[in-house]
Amino acid sequence: MISAEEKKQLKGKGFLPTKDGKFSARLITVNGAVTAEQAAVMAEVAKKYGSGRVFYTTRLTVEIPGVAYESIPAFTEAIEKVHLTTGGTGSRVRPVVCCKGSVCVHGLTDTLALAEKIHKVFYEGWYDVKLPHKFKIGIGGCPNDCVKPELHEFGIVAQKCPEFDEDSCNGCKKCAPSEVCPVHAIQHDKSGTTVKMDVCNNCGKCIGNCPFDCFTLKNAGYKLFVGGKWGKYPRVGTPLPGLYTEDEVMAIIEKTLLIYREQGKTGERMGVTVDRLGPEHFIEQILDDAVLERKQAILDAELHLVGGATC
């Protein structure tokens, strides 16, 4: 008979109890991608130790159900040979989710590389840091929003902002940029071309499409959102002003985690923390470096010993 405490410990390691009295092993994929060798081993352990089936979760981890308690050591040893681990549970930074922007024709950045970088620094590096609740990070390679970054505690969306030079416009009868704009921000008629920047979603499709270079790159970077979540009470993340570089994104994630650990209440999702503190005040804090002076004290504090995450 497995004790409740032992089940809790196994769950913390990524072995989730299931209805049949066995366990579903949650494997971490770093950025949603696995090698052919890793995929082969996952199939092998699913047949040998599990139910023979493999599930991909909404966060691009892999779950193999049907693992008996007695098989957990052998299962773990087998996956470790191809550098796979279990985990992804608890009130901590969760595995990073990203789209396939690195290879997608719409991708504006190398999402897989960014996800791997964030995974190493914050999923692995902060693994033992207890938070009020789960902390999810989502990365979108363009404004198409395939992974819904705004519905994560920290959302990242790659963007390219165009600049329209009206003086260079030649009044073509057929405007190429207006034809590729997916949100119809570029209007073209006999009177000329107008651009509604409040409609533009910074997908960058228009850039380089005009033969007279009317649309050029103004700036590129990442749009950020904080406090989003799915579930019974969804909340769209609060957007931060402007765009940010990769280095700035890494710094803001760290400050966001510190503020959340310091000022979030145990069991409280970060969106609730943002609303309780006030979105403007929360964003003001994570864009300021003052919290870094308290970093070690925040990390050392005995906080959130039992977090709110149940899965």
Helices and strands as residue ranges (DSSP letters): H 4-12, E 15-17, E 23-27, H 36-49, E 55-56, E 62-67, G 69-71, H 72-80, E 97-98, H 111-118, I 119-124, E 137-140, G 149-151, E 154-164, G 166-168, H 176-180, E 186-189, E 192-195, E 215-226, E 238-239, H 246-263, H 270-277, H 279-286, G 290-294, H 295-300
